[in-house]
Amino acid sequence: MREIVFDTETTGLSPAGGDRLVEIGCIEIVNRVETGRHFHAYFNPERSMPSEAEAIHGLSDIFLSDKPLFADKVEELLDFIGDSPLVAHNASFDFGFLNHELERCGRTTVCFSRMVDTLPLARSRHPGAKHSLDALCTRYGVDRSQRIKHGALLDAQLLVQVYVELTGGRQIGLGLASDDAVEAAVGSAPLIRADRPYYEPRHFAPTAAESERHRQFLARITRPLWAKFIGTGESRDAA
C-alpha cells in the first residue's frame, strides 16, 4: 500500500483570507516503510511574510523571493503524489492550503476521501493527552532534536515515524498465515503417507463381555462410596 505523508508551511492560517503555501514536504511510504523517495519544494507566495509566521518556520521574504511559484512545480508535485492516500497531522489545514493553490492554477483539487488525519488517530489512541506532533514524538521516543523550527520536510519525516506507531508500530505486518502461505509451506505433500501401516479405526463402545466383567469387578467392592447416593436423588456433585 503506497501512501504519502506530507506537511506544509504557510504565511498564515487562512487561504481564504489571502494566506499562501510556501513549503511542502512529501515522503513516500509503502506498507508503512519509507522508500527513500520524497518531494520537497519552497514557493514564492507573491506576498509578504507576516512576522508571526516567520517566527514559526523561519522562511523570510528574502529567502522566498527567488523560489518558484506553486504553478511552476504543480506538475512535479501531482506526479509524485499520484492517487495515493495523503497522510498529515491536522490534515484539514494542509488539504485546505493545497487545494487552494491547485484551484489558483486551474487544477483539480484533491478529494478529501484521500485524507488520512493522524490527529483523530492520536486522540483515539491517547484520550486526554497532548496530541501535537512534538508531544507524540516524545511519547513514542522519536528523535526531534533537529526540529529547531517548523519545516515541512522534517515534520513529514517525523510524522512518518509517529504514523507507524499510531497504526500498530513496526509489528503492523504480523498476522495469521494466509491459506496461500500455508499451502506454500506445506507444498503438495499428502496428509496420509502411503509408507505408513494402516490401522483400523478403534471402536470404543464396550462389548457385552466387557460390560459383564466390569459389573463383576464392581460387585467385589464393599461399601462403595457411590452406593449411598443411589435412590436418594442426590448427585455426586452435591457430595
Buried (B, 14 or more C-beta within 10 A) or exposed (E): EEBBBBBBBBBBEEBEEEBBBBBBBBBBBEEBEBEEEBBBBBBBBEBEBEEEBBEEBBBEEEBBEEBEBBBEBBEEBBEBBEEBBBBBBBBEBBBBBBBBBBEBEEBEEBEEEBBBBBBEBBEEBBEEEEBEBEBBBEBBEBEBEEBEEBBBBBBBBBBBBBBBBBBEEEEEEEEEEEEEEEEEEEEEEEEEEEEEEEEEEEEEEEEEEEEEEEEEEEEEEEEEEEEEEEEEEEEEEEE
